[in-house]
Amino acid sequence: MWIYEKKLQYPVKVSKCDPRMAKLLLEQYGGADGELAAALRYLNQRYSIPDKVVGLLTDIGTEEFAHLEMIATMVYKLMKDATLEQIKAAGLDDHYVAHDRGLFYQSAGGVPWTATYIQAKGDPIADLYEDIAAEEKARATYQWLIDLTDDVDLQDSLKFLREREIVHSLRFREAVEILKADREEKKIF
């Protein structure tokens, strides 16, 4: 089903060690509106979506895993050279005690990821509206992350991710219109 290339979808560069920013990026790693929740939501919803748009959910769900990999790379690079003093100052000492510098699916506030973040109603239109909202929340979060760093290299990668969220939202909006038009079409049996 998938072909995996051993490279990131977009290059990830950071110009300095910044555990505070790493902590904030965890929101997109394991938060309610993060990349893991999005990937699993879309790949799960595709089983109850009409064939006309099922490929869209597969494509975007798969791409969200690529975004998850980018976020993981950012967090790793921002943390790898951090001193214990920097880790404490960033409020990551709880994380350090449980995981050292390893990644763990949690929000920026330290709340572990949960399957309750995944929405699936089974109604294609309702699910697609949920997906649009998820993409718009992710777009907003990326903008706020961009605003919180002065690292231009990191901002570059975050801007790429923000733009992909906009594209995904637009594609889901198109899918809603396709399904609405299909529902209104007269069917003769």
Disulfide bonds with the S-S distance in Angstrom:
none
